[in-house]
Amino acid sequence: MAARLLGGLLSADVEALLPGDSALSFVLTPKGRPIAVPTVVRTEDAILLDVTRAALPGLLDHFGTYLPPRFAPLTVLGDARRVSLLGLLPTALMKGLDLAGDVPRVTRAPEEGSGMDFYLLSGDGPDREAIEHAALAAGGAIVSPADYETCRIELGVPRFGVDITADNLPQETGLVPRAVSFDKGCYTGQEVLARIHYRGHVNRHLRGIRPVEPPSGESPGPPLESGTELAREGRVVGAVTSSCSSPRFGPIGLAYLRRELGPGDVVEAASDPSTAWLVSDLPFTSQ
């Protein structure tokens, strides 16, 4: 019953998930605007929705309106229940994590980098320290929140509350191929999303930006800050949503840009026309 009710609120095919499966999804308003972009995890006796803290108030309000608590009781677990490991091959991880056999886990999609997420649902199983110790013993690496953010931007993965807000349409984010089923039954916001998919287009897309190669011997400047407007030939064409100084790629960022701009085009910060930034396809790691 819970899966069927959630299926009417999520863009992913929740009912098709088996225990241990996961899927990315949108939760949309009736006008097709994102409320949250959860990772949906199916366990033997529950369905977990892993969302950012920024999405939680709107999601709870939405579910309070549309989800009958009698048939789909909702529990908020808090943001300390997940252990995320990046850069760890699943085969190596499994060898060192026998103690975590009862912990729900999700192998990250290739688009999000190799690694796994573990969900600690009760105090009966291994704790965070035990999982991290076993991961290190298996040859993995625990990264800091700052390193995690850098990895996310390198991979071109948008984050709700940062790169995705209620001002966006799903097709702008680049996540529709992974987060939307066009074969499942109806769900809130489907009509708008399907109309754009089959008969229309959006006016902007999430792209990568990086400095135009500086003259030999010169270092590129710092990354552009979030919110910086981008221009081309004096006309504002987009804005930066995330940025970082990547050890591999230098100063990079994610930005929404007009749909006519694609990889190879050059834009500048609207406040500083002397800068030059190259529009890149995502992820940066594919270049």
Secondary structure, DSSP 8 states (H G I E B T S, - for coil): -HHHHHHTTBSS-GGG--TT-EEE--EE-TTS-EEE--EEEE-SS-EEEE--GGGHHHHHHHHHHHS-TTTS------TTSEEEEES--HHHHHHH-GGGTTS-EEE--GGG-SEEEEE--SSSS--HHHHHHHHHHTT-B---HHHHHHHHHHTT---BTTTB-TT--HHHHT-HHHH--SSS---TTHHHHHHHHHH---SEEEEEEEE----TT--------TT-EEEETTEEEEEEEEEEEETTTEEEEEEEEETT--TT-EEEETTEEEEEEEEE-S-GGG-
